[in-house]
């Protein structure tokens, strides 16, 4: 029979892994007691899958505020609750490349305007050369 890696649980020692034949449902634990094979879904995470930094946002929340959205975010700091809290508080994420005052947006708009001006200057230069090449002098 093929060998497989299974999870086992001992009442005294807890959960551990062991390599056994695929038909085995119990093993003897290091402590000498019988451990039962348990089912552990692989590749599944059922905990809070939000980024760890979201919990740090709770540090700036007014803990004395009894509003439902504030209390829910404090109780359960998930991305959805953080976004709901920010919306109710009138807050928004900082712009990329700038502060929350919109500098990033203004920098992008300024860059787009510079790009348009550059294209206009290049177009004018190319057209000027073309007119010169096609000019007929008598």
C-alpha positions as CSV (number, residue, x, y, z in Angstrom):
1,X,0.0,0.0,0.0
2,X,1.2,3.5,-0.7
3,X,2.3,5.7,2.1
4,X,0.5,9.0,2.8
5,X,0.9,12.0,5.1
6,X,-2.1,12.3,7.4
7,X,-3.0,14.4,10.4
8,X,-3.7,12.6,13.7
9,X,-5.1,13.9,17.0
10,X,-4.1,12.5,20.3
11,X,-6.3,13.5,23.3
12,X,-3.3,14.4,25.4
13,X,-0.7,15.7,22.9
14,X,-2.9,17.4,20.3
15,X,-2.6,17.3,16.5
16,X,0.4,16.0,14.6
17,X,1.4,14.6,11.2
18,X,2.6,11.1,10.5
19,X,3.4,9.1,7.3
20,X,1.4,5.9,7.3
21,X,-0.1,3.5,4.9
22,X,-3.3,4.9,3.3
23,X,-5.6,2.5,5.0
24,X,-4.4,3.3,8.6
25,X,-7.0,5.2,10.7
26,X,-5.1,5.2,14.0
27,X,-1.4,5.4,15.1
28,X,0.4,5.2,18.4
29,X,1.4,8.7,19.6
30,X,4.8,9.5,21.1
31,X,3.1,9.4,24.5
32,X,2.0,5.8,23.9
33,X,-1.7,6.5,23.5
34,X,-3.8,5.9,20.4
35,X,-4.3,8.9,18.0
36,X,-7.1,9.0,15.5
37,X,-6.7,10.2,11.9
38,X,-8.5,13.5,11.4
39,X,-9.6,15.2,8.2
40,X,-7.8,18.4,7.4
41,X,-8.7,20.2,4.2
42,X,-5.6,21.2,2.4
43,X,-5.1,24.6,0.8
44,X,-8.1,26.1,2.6
45,X,-7.9,29.0,4.9
46,X,-11.1,29.9,6.7
47,X,-9.8,32.6,9.0
48,X,-9.7,36.3,8.3
49,X,-8.1,36.6,4.9
50,X,-7.6,40.4,5.1
51,X,-4.2,42.0,5.3
52,X,-2.6,42.2,8.8
53,X,-2.2,46.0,8.5
54,X,-6.0,46.4,8.6
55,X,-6.0,45.6,12.3
56,X,-3.6,48.5,12.8
57,X,-6.2,50.9,11.4
58,X,-8.3,50.1,14.5
59,X,-5.7,52.0,16.5
60,X,-6.9,55.3,15.1
61,X,-10.6,54.6,15.5
62,X,-12.5,56.5,18.2
63,X,-13.2,53.6,20.6
64,X,-15.8,55.7,22.5
65,X,-17.9,56.2,19.4
66,X,-21.0,54.0,19.8
67,X,-22.0,54.1,16.1
68,X,-22.8,50.7,14.7
69,X,-20.2,51.0,11.9
70,X,-17.5,52.0,14.3
71,X,-18.3,49.2,16.8
72,X,-18.5,46.6,14.0
73,X,-15.1,47.6,12.6
74,X,-13.5,47.5,16.1
75,X,-15.1,44.1,16.8
76,X,-14.3,42.6,13.3
77,X,-11.5,44.5,11.5
78,X,-12.0,43.3,7.9
79,X,-11.5,45.1,4.6
80,X,-15.2,45.4,4.1
81,X,-15.8,46.8,7.6
82,X,-12.8,49.2,7.2
83,X,-14.3,50.5,3.9
84,X,-17.7,50.9,5.5
85,X,-16.2,52.8,8.5
86,X,-14.1,55.1,6.2
87,X,-17.2,55.9,4.0
88,X,-19.4,56.7,7.1
89,X,-16.6,58.8,8.5
90,X,-16.0,60.7,5.3
91,X,-12.5,59.3,4.8
92,X,-10.9,58.1,1.7
93,X,-7.7,56.3,0.7
94,X,-4.6,58.4,-0.1
95,X,-3.9,58.9,-3.8
96,X,-1.0,56.9,-5.2
97,X,2.0,59.2,-5.3
98,X,0.4,61.8,-3.2
99,X,-1.5,62.6,0.0
100,X,-5.2,62.2,0.8
101,X,-5.5,65.8,-0.3
102,X,-5.4,64.8,-4.0
103,X,-1.8,65.6,-4.9
104,X,-1.5,62.3,-6.7
105,X,-4.5,63.2,-8.9
106,X,-3.1,66.7,-9.6
107,X,0.3,65.2,-10.4
108,X,-1.2,62.8,-12.9
109,X,-3.2,65.6,-14.5
110,X,-0.1,67.8,-14.8
111,X,1.8,64.9,-16.4
112,X,-1.0,64.2,-18.9
113,X,-1.0,67.9,-19.8
114,X,2.8,67.9,-20.3
115,X,2.5,64.8,-22.4
116,X,-0.2,66.4,-24.6
117,X,2.0,69.5,-25.0
118,X,5.0,67.4,-25.9
119,X,2.9,65.6,-28.6
120,X,1.7,68.9,-29.9
121,X,5.2,70.2,-30.2
122,X,6.4,67.0,-31.9
123,X,3.4,67.2,-34.4
124,X,4.1,70.8,-35.2
125,X,7.8,70.1,-35.8
126,X,7.0,67.1,-38.1
127,X,4.5,69.2,-40.0
128,X,6.9,72.0,-40.4
129,X,9.6,69.7,-41.9
130,X,7.0,68.2,-44.2
131,X,5.9,71.6,-45.5
132,X,9.6,72.6,-46.0
133,X,10.2,69.3,-48.0
134,X,7.2,69.9,-50.2
135,X,7.8,73.6,-50.8
136,X,8.4,74.6,-54.4
137,X,10.5,77.7,-55.0
138,X,10.4,79.6,-58.3
